[in-house]
Amino acid sequence: MNIIICGAGKTGAHAAEILSADGADVTVIDESLPLLESLADSLDVAILAGQPSAAKDLKAAGVADADVVIAVTEDDEVNLLCASTASYMGADRTFATVTHSMYLNRNPLDYSKIFSIDSLICPAYSAARAIASHLRNPAAMKVERFVGHTIEVQQFQVSKGASGIGRRLSDVKLPGGARLAAITRNGDTYLPSGISTVDEGDEVLLVANSDVFHDARRVFRTKDAGRRSVVIMGGSPVAVWLCRTLKNRGFSIRLFETETERANELAEKLPWVTVIQSDPTDPNVFTDEHIENADAFVALTNDEHNILSCAWAAGLGVKETYPVVSKKDYAPFVKAMGLTHTFSPRELAVEEIRKRLARKQMTKVASLAGGDLGIFRIRVGKNAPVAQKPLSELSLMPNCMVIVLEHDEHLGVVPNASEVLQERDVVFVVVHGEYEDELRSLFAVT
């Protein structure tokens, strides 16, 4: 694969390292010759000194023959122009990283379509989404996120007293856009039908649109249904995305920001969040705000402060700590301090790019129940037997279930029984391992 990376900063360098190690032919463009020479000394990549968004420099890098162009400079507008220009000049696929939320929001404009860019990726949003997933699902045995932030898939144990216990699933009222995709009982896993029941202690796989997931989960698990207290240190873009992701999800959020102007800006932008202009690691503030009683502490300033403050908060009684740590060199210190959940925005963004590059017509995205079940992302092929029929009329059960219909890389829904699949639709299915060959036939995977 021929990949051009525009930008030799931290994200660009990490992308070059990961993708070249995967076997890709990587060329990096940047105006900084020292950054480029540093990359060339440590990695097997080609370098080109020039402007990432300049057509002449993209042409010199071989953009017309590029399988992928990835724009990862520190400037959103440069990245948009770079990826758009590369697309116009013949690059097969283009990705651009952005920070500002207006470029990711599709209302009122879809910037990826305006600029003819295949994917817009926000490192801050990727980190916020990963942190939010852990915060939302503290008791989850396995958590997967599909289709941006619109679908959640979680495997967890059914708790005593849940309203969905002991009743046929056809009689259990789940919110629209929610589906129970698998039940594990006494080591055996199966895809449920309307006559299936759920017992206390079962493990279930729940799939739901994000806006109803919390309510659907409470049908089968009541122990962690109460409001959880979260303290966020630092008003970075990650913090803004995190607060938005947790909105209306049963959280009490306190966001601490030391800069007065930024704190006022955040208070206006995030009215559902309690914004406090102070440092939570100040012993007096920590005591006055009773931060030791928080369920989780999220540190979003600089690496060193994040690591030390999370270790300190954990030592004073906070159950869950989540530091953002970008430097790999700090890994031994993080491990020594017992901080198990760390997040790097640039690594998460590059991993997102990597996954999208690896996609084929049929890609396995998760393994469940010790490998007995798999979740696959599939593009419906030409003349596929599953096409042009309502899902209710397809003979997929008990070996296969369609759980998500993807509209684009950021939006998907849990389909209802009347949904009709079309050629080139993208779906996620959960399937028994021994049924994979039939799956290829049903969806006309070539």
N, C-alpha and C positions, 0 to 999 in steps of 0.2 A: 504494500500500500504506500502510495506517495503522498506525504503529508507536509504542508507548509504551515509553520507556526509563526504568527505575526506578533512579536513581543518576546523579549528575552528576560523579562522580570521573573519574580518568584513563581507565578502561575505558569508562565511560558516555559521556564526551566524545568519545572516538575512535569509538565506535559511532555516535553522533549525526552526527559529521562524515561518516563513510563512507556511512551509510545515507541521509542527506539528500541527499548528492551523487548517490546512485543514483536519486533522484527520489521517495523515500518521504516521506510526511507524518509528521514525527517530533514527539512530545511528550515532554519530559523532566521527571520528577518528582524533587524532592530537597528536603530540609529546609534546605539552605544556599542562601540567596538570592544571596550573592555568586557562588557557582559557577554558578548558573542565569543570572544577568545576564551573566556572562562568556561563556557559551555563546550567549546570545541576541545579544550584540554581534557575534559572529563567524560565526554560522551561521543559516540560515533554518529555525529550529525554534521550536516553541511550548514555553513553560515553565510549570510549576505548582509553587508552593512548598507542600510537604506531606510527609506520611510515605508512602514508597513502598509500604508494606505495609498501609496503612489503607484499608479498603473505601470510605469516603466520598471519599478523594482519588483512588483509582482510578476511582470512578464519575464524579467531576468531570472526569477526563482522557478519559472516553469509552471505558472498558474494554470495555463490551458490544459496541462496534462495531470493536474493535481486531482487525486481522489478526494482529498479533504483540505480545506483551509480553515485554520482555527485562529481567530483574532483575540488575543489576550493581553493587550496593552492595559495601562492604568486609566485610559480615557474611554468612556462609553461611546462617545461620538466617533472617535477614531476607529474603534472596533466595528461599529455599524457600517461606516464608510468602507473600511477594509474588506469586510465580508461581502458587502453588496457589490463592490468593484470586482472582487474575485469571482463572484457568481456570474456577473455580466461577462467576464473574460473567459469563462469556460470551465471553472472549477466544478467538479461533480457535486460536492456537498460543501456547505459552509456553516461554521459555528462562530458565534460571537459571545464573549462574556460581557455582562452589563451589571451595574450596581444600582442604578436608579429604578425605582419601582414602576415608573411610568412606562418604561420600555417592556416590562413583563406583562403588565395589565393589558388585556385585550379590549378594554372599553375606554375610550371610544374607538381606538385604532389598534390594529394588530401590526406592530412594527416589523415583525419577522416577514410578513407578507409584503409590506410596503417596500422593504429593502431586499426582498428575495433571498432571505437567509433561512436555512433549514432549521436551525435551533438557536435560541437565545438562552444562555446559561448564566445564572447569577450565583457566584460563590457564597455570598452572604445568605441567600435564600436556601441554598443547598445545606449549609450548616444549620440554619434555623430549623429547617424541616427535619433534619436528623435528630437534633436536640429535642424538638417537640414530640417526635415519635417516642423517644425514651420517657419523656415526662408524662405523656398521655397514657402510656401502657406500662406502668411499673411492675405489674404482675404477669406480663405477657411472657410466654415461653418462646415465642418466635414472632417477630414483627417484620412485615414486608410492606414497602410503599410502592404503589404502581401509579403510573400516569400522573406525574407531577404531584400535586397535593390534593387531588380530588377523590382518590380512592384509598381506603385503608383495608389491609388484610392482617388479621391477627389470630394467633392460636393461643388459647388460654384455658384454664381449668374452670369448670362450672362450679359456682359456690352454693353453699347451703342457703335455702330460702329464696332462690331466684324464681321469678314468676314463670319462666319457661320450662321448669322441671316437670317431668311426668306427664306431659301433654303431647298429643300429636302435633307435629310442626304445622300441619294445616290449620290447627286451632290456635296456634301461638301468633299473636299479633305483633309482627315486626314492622318498623317504619318502612315506607316505600323507599326502594333503593338499598335494601339490606337483604342479605342471604346467608344462610348457614350452609357452608360448602363441604364440611366434613365433620365426622364424629369419631373420636377414638375412645374405645371402651375395652378395658382389660387387655390392652395391647393390640387390639384389632381396629383397623381404621376403615371406614366406609363412607360413601357419598350418600347423604340422607334423602329420603323421599318425604312426601306429605304425611305418611303414616309412621314415620320414625319418631322416637321420643328421645329426650335428653335427660340423663340422670345426674345427680350430684357426684362430682368427682370426674365426670367425663371431660375429655379435652375436646374443644370445638374449634373449628376454623370459621371465623366470621369475616364476611366481605361486605363492605358498605360504602356508600358515598360519604365523604368526610363530614358533611353537615348533619348526618343522622347517625354516624357511627357510635357516638357516645350514648345515645338513647337505645340503640340496638344492643349494645354491649350490656347494658343494665338488665336486659331481659334474662341474661344468663350468668351475670356476675354482679353481686350487690356489695361485696366487701369494700371495694374502692370507689364507690359511686359518689362519695361526698366531695366537697370542694377541697382542692389541694393548694397549699400556699407555696408560691414560687418567688424567690428573690433573684433579681437580675442585676448584676453589677456592670455598668457601662452602657452608654446610650449609642452604641455603634449601629450600623445598618443591620447587622445580625439581630440585635435586640429588637429593632422595629419589626423585622420580619417574624421573629419569634412571638412577639406580642400579638401580632395579627393572626398568626397560625393558631394560637391558643385561645383566641377570642371566642366567647360563648361555649367553652368546652369544660366548664366546671373548675376554673382556676381563679385564685385570688393572687394578683400579680403586683409586686412592688418593684419598681425600676429605679435604681440609684444612679444618678449622674452628677459629677462634681461641678461641671461647668454650668453656670447659671443660665446663660443664653440657650444652651442646648437643652437643659432641663425644661425650660419654659416652652421651647419648640416641641419637645416630646409630649409634654402635658396637653398641649393643644391638639397634636396629631393623634394621640392615643388616649381618648377620654375615659376608656374603660380600665385604664391602668393607673395605679397610684404612683406618681412620679415624685421622687424625693431628691432634693438637691443636697447631697452629702455623700460621704464615703462609708459604705457599710462595713469596711474593715477597721474603721475607727472604733476602738473598744466601747466608747460611750454610745455611739450610734448603734452598734451591735446590741448592746444591753437595752437601750431605750426602745429599740424597735423589736426586741425579742426575736431576733433572727435565728436563734438556736432552735426555735419551734417551727421553723419553715420545713416543708417537706423536701425542698430542693433549692440549691444555690447554683446559679449559672454565672460564670465569670467571663466577661466579654471585653476586657481591656487589652493589655499587652501580655505576652506569654508569661513572663516572670511573675507579674502581679496575679495573673489568673491561677497559676500553679500554687503559689504560696497562699493566696486567699482561700482557695478551695480546700487545701490541706488544713488550714486554720479553722475554717467553718466546720469541716468534718470532725476535727478534734473537739469542737465545742458542742457537737450534738446534731448537726444537720445530717439527715440520712442520705441524701443524694447530692453529689456535686458534679458539675459539668463545666470543666474549663476548656476554652478554645486555645489550642496550642499548635502553632504553625511550624516551629522549628523541630526537625527530627532529632537534633542533638539533645533535646530535653527528654527524650524517651526514657533513659535510665532513671532520671530523677522522678518522672511521673510514676513509673512503676514502683520505685522505692517508697513513694508517699502513698501508695495504695489507691491512686486515682485511676479507676478502671474505665471511665467514660470520658475520653478526650476527643476533640473535634478540630479538624483543620479545614477551613473553607476552601483553600485551593486544592487540597487533596480530594475532597468530596466532589468539587467541580470537575476535576480531571477524571475521576472515576465515573462520573456521569457521562462525560464525553466518550470515555473508553467503552462503556456499555452500549452507547448508541452506535458506535462504530462497529461493534461486534454483532449487531442485530442481523439476523437472517430471516427468511420467511417463517421459520419456526425456531424459536430460541427458548431453552429452558431457563427460567428466571428464579426458581426456588425449588427446594426439595423438602418434603414434609414426611412426618411419620416414619422416620428412619429410612427414607427412600422409597417407601411404598407408594407415596403420592408425589406427583410433580405438578408444578404450575408452569405453563408454557404460554409464551406470547406468539400468536400465529396470525399471519396475513392470509385471508381467505383467497384461495387460488381460483383459476379459471375453471368453470363448470364443476365447482366443488359440490358434492352432494348436500352439504349443509346450507347452501345458498338458496335464496328465493322461497324459504319456508319459515313460518313462525317457529321460534324455539320450542314452543309447546308441542309441535308435531315432529320434532327430531328424536330419533331413537338413540339417545346418547347415554342415558342412565342405564345401569348403575355404575358405569365405568368412567363417565366423562361428564363434566358440567361446565357450561359457559358462565363465567363469573363477572367479566368486565368487557364492555365494548369501548374501545379507545377512539375518541374523535380526533385527537391530535396528541402531540407529545406532552401536553400539559393538562388535557381534559379527557375524562372518561366517566362512564356511568355503569352502575349495575343494571343490566337490561331486564325488562319484564318479559313475561312468557309470550307476549304478542310480537316481540321484536323480530324483524326479518333481516337476516344477514345478506350482505351484497358482496360481490367480488371486490377484493382489495380492502374490505373492512379488516380492522385489526382487533382481535379479541384475546383475552386471557382465559385459559381453561385450566381446570384442575382435573387430573386424570390418574388412574392407576398405572403403575409403571409398565405392566405387561400389555397395556393397551396402546402403546405409543405408535406401533405400526398402523393400527386401524385409524389412529388420529391423523396420520399423514394422508391416508386415503380419503377420510371424510372431508378434510380441508384442502385437498388437492395440493399438497406440499410437494414441490418438485425438487 
